Amino acid sequence: GLQRYSAATWSGDIATRWEDMKAQISAGLNYSMSGVPYWTMDIGGFAAERRYEEGQRMFDKTGKENADLKEWRELYTRWFQFGAFAPLFRSHGQFPLREVWNIAPENHPAYKSILYYTKLRYNLMPYVYSLAGMTYFNDYTIMRALVMDFGKDTHVNDIGDQYLLGPSLMVCPVYEYEARQRNVYFPATTGWYDFYTGNYISGGQSLSVNAPYDRIPLYVHEGAIIPYGPDMQYSDEKKPELITLYVYAGQNGTFTLYEDEGVNYNYEKGQYATI
């Protein structure tokens, strides 16, 4: 019955293992395909393994990163990168503490990556909030299995470890320790652009792509239009007075930008705007 009310649900007090992180990808897709649009998880897992706890305590006492803490930092970073593209973006769990300054020092790649994706999520707020508007008005689903948008390509039928956030962004989480590449399938019927470099990739092929510690493979399809907002510390810090539109060539495309007051239910009374 959650579908009727668009109630948020999360995947429970999950453990902090790489296989648990991987399982969240398909779990979120299954929820979404069941008509539950607002799914989330505990980024990093809720109940940390004892070795991660001990590694953090050793660092707090000595300032030294042992092998377990090194792995914990990478696991949390990879999970955070994935979580930045979930319908609801939230970190939660027991010790080790989850604030970015507790995860790693400022000069550490984990810290830098967490900061980057926090900023990016806020930059994408016009896009994500528009998806929420589509969910309310058009029964849309924010986190989308590839088969939902590329059903004509039978190669996507069994892909459960990459997905779309809305109509435009293809997210490819990295869920193996020390992995610096992963295999990505690029659905046919469209070409794709690397989100970071703008490099073009033809659809209908699988490639092994680079996945450095600090970046999650992320792609945009031809014809996409993505509204991009300013740097913010919290969602209503700045009014959406200046929005940059990124338009990806190759096909015709449309996107409806949605705005409302953001603090009440007046949108149910028609008090909202679309562009």
Contacts in CASP RR format, 6 or more apart in sequence:
PFRMAT RR
TARGET T0000
AUTHOR 0000-0000-0000
METHOD contacts of the structure
MODEL  1
GLQRYSAATWSGDIATRWEDMKAQISAGLNYSMSGVPYWTMDIGGFAAER
RYEEGQRMFDKTGKENADLKEWRELYTRWFQFGAFAPLFRSHGQFPLREV
WNIAPENHPAYKSILYYTKLRYNLMPYVYSLAGMTYFNDYTIMRALVMDF
GKDTHVNDIGDQYLLGPSLMVCPVYEYEARQRNVYFPATTGWYDFYTGNY
ISGGQSLSVNAPYDRIPLYVHEGAIIPYGPDMQYSDEKKPELITLYVYAG
QNGTFTLYEDEGVNYNYEKGQYATI
2 9 0 8 1.000
2 36 0 8 1.000
3 34 0 8 1.000
3 35 0 8 1.000
3 36 0 8 1.000
6 36 0 8 1.000
6 37 0 8 1.000
6 38 0 8 1.000
6 135 0 8 1.000
6 136 0 8 1.000
7 36 0 8 1.000
7 38 0 8 1.000
8 38 0 8 1.000
8 39 0 8 1.000
8 40 0 8 1.000
8 88 0 8 1.000
9 31 0 8 1.000
9 36 0 8 1.000
9 38 0 8 1.000
9 39 0 8 1.000
9 40 0 8 1.000
10 39 0 8 1.000
10 40 0 8 1.000
10 41 0 8 1.000
10 42 0 8 1.000
10 88 0 8 1.000
10 90 0 8 1.000
11 24 0 8 1.000
11 27 0 8 1.000
11 28 0 8 1.000
11 39 0 8 1.000
11 40 0 8 1.000
11 41 0 8 1.000
11 42 0 8 1.000
12 41 0 8 1.000
12 42 0 8 1.000
12 46 0 8 1.000
13 42 0 8 1.000
13 46 0 8 1.000
13 47 0 8 1.000
14 20 0 8 1.000
14 23 0 8 1.000
14 24 0 8 1.000
14 41 0 8 1.000
14 42 0 8 1.000
14 45 0 8 1.000
14 46 0 8 1.000
14 47 0 8 1.000
15 45 0 8 1.000
15 46 0 8 1.000
15 47 0 8 1.000
15 49 0 8 1.000
16 44 0 8 1.000
16 45 0 8 1.000
16 46 0 8 1.000
16 47 0 8 1.000
16 48 0 8 1.000
16 49 0 8 1.000
16 52 0 8 1.000
16 72 0 8 1.000
16 75 0 8 1.000
17 49 0 8 1.000
18 75 0 8 1.000
18 175 0 8 1.000
18 176 0 8 1.000
18 177 0 8 1.000
19 175 0 8 1.000
20 45 0 8 1.000
21 44 0 8 1.000
21 45 0 8 1.000
21 75 0 8 1.000
21 78 0 8 1.000
21 79 0 8 1.000
21 82 0 8 1.000
21 173 0 8 1.000
21 175 0 8 1.000
22 161 0 8 1.000
22 173 0 8 1.000
22 175 0 8 1.000
24 41 0 8 1.000
24 82 0 8 1.000
25 82 0 8 1.000
25 160 0 8 1.000
25 161 0 8 1.000
25 162 0 8 1.000
25 163 0 8 1.000
25 173 0 8 1.000
25 175 0 8 1.000
26 160 0 8 1.000
26 161 0 8 1.000
27 39 0 8 1.000
27 41 0 8 1.000
28 39 0 8 1.000
28 41 0 8 1.000
28 86 0 8 1.000
28 143 0 8 1.000
29 143 0 8 1.000
29 144 0 8 1.000
29 145 0 8 1.000
29 160 0 8 1.000
29 163 0 8 1.000
31 39 0 8 1.000
31 143 0 8 1.000
32 39 0 8 1.000
32 87 0 8 1.000
32 141 0 8 1.000
32 142 0 8 1.000
32 143 0 8 1.000
32 144 0 8 1.000
32 145 0 8 1.000
33 141 0 8 1.000
33 145 0 8 1.000
33 148 0 8 1.000
35 141 0 8 1.000
37 87 0 8 1.000
37 135 0 8 1.000
37 140 0 8 1.000
37 141 0 8 1.000
37 142 0 8 1.000
37 143 0 8 1.000
38 87 0 8 1.000
38 88 0 8 1.000
38 135 0 8 1.000
38 142 0 8 1.000
39 86 0 8 1.000
39 87 0 8 1.000
39 88 0 8 1.000
39 143 0 8 1.000
40 86 0 8 1.000
40 87 0 8 1.000
40 88 0 8 1.000
40 89 0 8 1.000
40 90 0 8 1.000
41 83 0 8 1.000
41 86 0 8 1.000
42 90 0 8 1.000
42 91 0 8 1.000
42 92 0 8 1.000
42 93 0 8 1.000
43 76 0 8 1.000
43 79 0 8 1.000
43 80 0 8 1.000
43 82 0 8 1.000
43 83 0 8 1.000
43 89 0 8 1.000
43 90 0 8 1.000
43 91 0 8 1.000
43 92 0 8 1.000
43 98 0 8 1.000
44 75 0 8 1.000
44 76 0 8 1.000
44 79 0 8 1.000
44 80 0 8 1.000
44 91 0 8 1.000
44 93 0 8 1.000
44 98 0 8 1.000
45 79 0 8 1.000
45 93 0 8 1.000
46 92 0 8 1.000
46 93 0 8 1.000
46 94 0 8 1.000
47 93 0 8 1.000
47 94 0 8 1.000
48 72 0 8 1.000
48 93 0 8 1.000
48 94 0 8 1.000
48 95 0 8 1.000
48 96 0 8 1.000
51 68 0 8 1.000
52 68 0 8 1.000
52 69 0 8 1.000
52 71 0 8 1.000
52 72 0 8 1.000
52 96 0 8 1.000
53 95 0 8 1.000
53 96 0 8 1.000
54 68 0 8 1.000
55 66 0 8 1.000
55 68 0 8 1.000
55 69 0 8 1.000
55 72 0 8 1.000
56 69 0 8 1.000
56 72 0 8 1.000
56 95 0 8 1.000
56 96 0 8 1.000
58 64 0 8 1.000
58 66 0 8 1.000
58 69 0 8 1.000
59 65 0 8 1.000
59 66 0 8 1.000
59 69 0 8 1.000
65 73 0 8 1.000
71 177 0 8 1.000
72 96 0 8 1.000
73 103 0 8 1.000
73 104 0 8 1.000
73 108 0 8 1.000
73 110 0 8 1.000
74 110 0 8 1.000
74 177 0 8 1.000
74 178 0 8 1.000
74 213 0 8 1.000
75 177 0 8 1.000
76 98 0 8 1.000
76 103 0 8 1.000
76 110 0 8 1.000
76 114 0 8 1.000
77 103 0 8 1.000
77 109 0 8 1.000
77 110 0 8 1.000
77 113 0 8 1.000
77 114 0 8 1.000
77 213 0 8 1.000
77 214 0 8 1.000
78 173 0 8 1.000
78 174 0 8 1.000
78 175 0 8 1.000
78 216 0 8 1.000
80 91 0 8 1.000
80 113 0 8 1.000
80 114 0 8 1.000
80 117 0 8 1.000
81 113 0 8 1.000
81 117 0 8 1.000
81 173 0 8 1.000
81 174 0 8 1.000
81 215 0 8 1.000
81 216 0 8 1.000
82 171 0 8 1.000
82 173 0 8 1.000
82 175 0 8 1.000
82 216 0 8 1.000
83 89 0 8 1.000
83 117 0 8 1.000
84 117 0 8 1.000
84 118 0 8 1.000
84 120 0 8 1.000
84 121 0 8 1.000
84 216 0 8 1.000
85 165 0 8 1.000
85 169 0 8 1.000
85 171 0 8 1.000
85 216 0 8 1.000
85 218 0 8 1.000
86 143 0 8 1.000
87 142 0 8 1.000
87 143 0 8 1.000
89 121 0 8 1.000
91 98 0 8 1.000
92 98 0 8 1.000
96 102 0 8 1.000
96 103 0 8 1.000
97 103 0 8 1.000
100 111 0 8 1.000
100 114 0 8 1.000
100 115 0 8 1.000
100 118 0 8 1.000
101 111 0 8 1.000
103 110 0 8 1.000
103 111 0 8 1.000
103 114 0 8 1.000
104 110 0 8 1.000
104 111 0 8 1.000
104 114 0 8 1.000
105 111 0 8 1.000
106 112 0 8 1.000
109 213 0 8 1.000
109 214 0 8 1.000
110 213 0 8 1.000
112 214 0 8 1.000
113 213 0 8 1.000
113 214 0 8 1.000
113 215 0 8 1.000
116 214 0 8 1.000
117 216 0 8 1.000
119 231 0 8 1.000
121 128 0 8 1.000
122 229 0 8 1.000
122 231 0 8 1.000
122 232 0 8 1.000
122 233 0 8 1.000
122 235 0 8 1.000
123 228 0 8 1.000
123 229 0 8 1.000
123 230 0 8 1.000
123 231 0 8 1.000
124 226 0 8 1.000
124 228 0 8 1.000
124 229 0 8 1.000
125 229 0 8 1.000
125 232 0 8 1.000
125 235 0 8 1.000
125 240 0 8 1.000
126 227 0 8 1.000
126 228 0 8 1.000
126 229 0 8 1.000
126 240 0 8 1.000
126 243 0 8 1.000
126 257 0 8 1.000
126 259 0 8 1.000
127 168 0 8 1.000
127 226 0 8 1.000
127 227 0 8 1.000
127 228 0 8 1.000
128 142 0 8 1.000
128 165 0 8 1.000
129 258 0 8 1.000
129 259 0 8 1.000
130 227 0 8 1.000
130 255 0 8 1.000
130 256 0 8 1.000
130 257 0 8 1.000
130 258 0 8 1.000
131 140 0 8 1.000
131 142 0 8 1.000
131 165 0 8 1.000
131 166 0 8 1.000
132 142 0 8 1.000
132 258 0 8 1.000
133 140 0 8 1.000
133 258 0 8 1.000
133 267 0 8 1.000
134 140 0 8 1.000
134 256 0 8 1.000
134 258 0 8 1.000
135 141 0 8 1.000
135 142 0 8 1.000
136 267 0 8 1.000
140 166 0 8 1.000
141 148 0 8 1.000
142 165 0 8 1.000
142 166 0 8 1.000
143 163 0 8 1.000
143 164 0 8 1.000
143 165 0 8 1.000
143 166 0 8 1.000
144 163 0 8 1.000
144 164 0 8 1.000
144 165 0 8 1.000
144 166 0 8 1.000
144 167 0 8 1.000
145 156 0 8 1.000
145 159 0 8 1.000
145 160 0 8 1.000
145 163 0 8 1.000
145 164 0 8 1.000
146 153 0 8 1.000
146 156 0 8 1.000
146 159 0 8 1.000
146 162 0 8 1.000
146 163 0 8 1.000
146 164 0 8 1.000
146 170 0 8 1.000
146 185 0 8 1.000
146 187 0 8 1.000
147 156 0 8 1.000
147 157 0 8 1.000
147 159 0 8 1.000
148 164 0 8 1.000
149 164 0 8 1.000
149 167 0 8 1.000
149 187 0 8 1.000
150 156 0 8 1.000
150 187 0 8 1.000
150 188 0 8 1.000
150 189 0 8 1.000
151 157 0 8 1.000
152 188 0 8 1.000
152 189 0 8 1.000
153 187 0 8 1.000
153 188 0 8 1.000
153 189 0 8 1.000
153 204 0 8 1.000
155 185 0 8 1.000
155 187 0 8 1.000
155 188 0 8 1.000
155 204 0 8 1.000
156 185 0 8 1.000
156 187 0 8 1.000
159 185 0 8 1.000
161 172 0 8 1.000
161 173 0 8 1.000
161 175 0 8 1.000
162 170 0 8 1.000
162 171 0 8 1.000
162 172 0 8 1.000
162 173 0 8 1.000
162 184 0 8 1.000
162 185 0 8 1.000
163 170 0 8 1.000
163 171 0 8 1.000
164 170 0 8 1.000
164 171 0 8 1.000
165 171 0 8 1.000
167 224 0 8 1.000
167 255 0 8 1.000
168 220 0 8 1.000
168 221 0 8 1.000
168 224 0 8 1.000
168 225 0 8 1.000
168 226 0 8 1.000
168 248 0 8 1.000
168 255 0 8 1.000
169 195 0 8 1.000
169 218 0 8 1.000
169 219 0 8 1.000
169 220 0 8 1.000
169 224 0 8 1.000
169 226 0 8 1.000
170 186 0 8 1.000
170 192 0 8 1.000
170 218 0 8 1.000
170 219 0 8 1.000
170 220 0 8 1.000
170 221 0 8 1.000
171 216 0 8 1.000
171 218 0 8 1.000
172 182 0 8 1.000
172 184 0 8 1.000
172 209 0 8 1.000
172 211 0 8 1.000
172 216 0 8 1.000
172 217 0 8 1.000
172 218 0 8 1.000
172 219 0 8 1.000
173 216 0 8 1.000
174 182 0 8 1.000
174 211 0 8 1.000
174 216 0 8 1.000
174 217 0 8 1.000
176 182 0 8 1.000
179 211 0 8 1.000
180 210 0 8 1.000
180 211 0 8 1.000
180 212 0 8 1.000
180 213 0 8 1.000
181 208 0 8 1.000
181 209 0 8 1.000
181 210 0 8 1.000
181 211 0 8 1.000
182 208 0 8 1.000
182 209 0 8 1.000
182 211 0 8 1.000
182 217 0 8 1.000
183 206 0 8 1.000
183 207 0 8 1.000
183 208 0 8 1.000
183 209 0 8 1.000
184 206 0 8 1.000
184 207 0 8 1.000
184 208 0 8 1.000
184 209 0 8 1.000
184 217 0 8 1.000
184 219 0 8 1.000
185 204 0 8 1.000
185 205 0 8 1.000
185 206 0 8 1.000
186 192 0 8 1.000
186 201 0 8 1.000
186 202 0 8 1.000
186 203 0 8 1.000
186 204 0 8 1.000
186 205 0 8 1.000
186 206 0 8 1.000
186 207 0 8 1.000
186 219 0 8 1.000
187 203 0 8 1.000
187 204 0 8 1.000
187 221 0 8 1.000
188 203 0 8 1.000
188 204 0 8 1.000
189 203 0 8 1.000
190 203 0 8 1.000
190 221 0 8 1.000
190 222 0 8 1.000
190 223 0 8 1.000
190 251 0 8 1.000
191 200 0 8 1.000
191 201 0 8 1.000
191 202 0 8 1.000
191 203 0 8 1.000
191 221 0 8 1.000
191 222 0 8 1.000
191 250 0 8 1.000
192 200 0 8 1.000
192 201 0 8 1.000
192 202 0 8 1.000
192 203 0 8 1.000
192 219 0 8 1.000
192 220 0 8 1.000
192 221 0 8 1.000
192 222 0 8 1.000
193 199 0 8 1.000
193 200 0 8 1.000
193 201 0 8 1.000
193 219 0 8 1.000
193 220 0 8 1.000
193 221 0 8 1.000
193 222 0 8 1.000
193 248 0 8 1.000
194 201 0 8 1.000
194 218 0 8 1.000
194 219 0 8 1.000
195 218 0 8 1.000
195 219 0 8 1.000
195 220 0 8 1.000
196 215 0 8 1.000
196 218 0 8 1.000
201 207 0 8 1.000
201 219 0 8 1.000
209 217 0 8 1.000
210 217 0 8 1.000
211 217 0 8 1.000
220 226 0 8 1.000
220 246 0 8 1.000
220 248 0 8 1.000
221 248 0 8 1.000
221 251 0 8 1.000
222 248 0 8 1.000
222 249 0 8 1.000
222 250 0 8 1.000
222 251 0 8 1.000
223 247 0 8 1.000
223 248 0 8 1.000
223 249 0 8 1.000
223 250 0 8 1.000
223 251 0 8 1.000
223 252 0 8 1.000
223 253 0 8 1.000
224 246 0 8 1.000
224 247 0 8 1.000
224 248 0 8 1.000
224 253 0 8 1.000
224 255 0 8 1.000
225 245 0 8 1.000
225 246 0 8 1.000
225 247 0 8 1.000
225 248 0 8 1.000
225 253 0 8 1.000
225 254 0 8 1.000
225 255 0 8 1.000
226 245 0 8 1.000
226 246 0 8 1.000
226 248 0 8 1.000
226 255 0 8 1.000
227 243 0 8 1.000
227 244 0 8 1.000
227 245 0 8 1.000
227 246 0 8 1.000
227 255 0 8 1.000
227 257 0 8 1.000
228 243 0 8 1.000
228 244 0 8 1.000
228 245 0 8 1.000
228 246 0 8 1.000
229 240 0 8 1.000
229 242 0 8 1.000
229 243 0 8 1.000
229 244 0 8 1.000
230 238 0 8 1.000
230 242 0 8 1.000
232 238 0 8 1.000
236 262 0 8 1.000
236 263 0 8 1.000
240 259 0 8 1.000
243 257 0 8 1.000
256 274 0 8 1.000
256 275 0 8 1.000
257 274 0 8 1.000
257 275 0 8 1.000
258 272 0 8 1.000
258 273 0 8 1.000
258 274 0 8 1.000
259 272 0 8 1.000
259 273 0 8 1.000
259 274 0 8 1.000
259 275 0 8 1.000
260 266 0 8 1.000
260 267 0 8 1.000
260 271 0 8 1.000
260 272 0 8 1.000
260 273 0 8 1.000
261 267 0 8 1.000
261 271 0 8 1.000
266 272 0 8 1.000
END
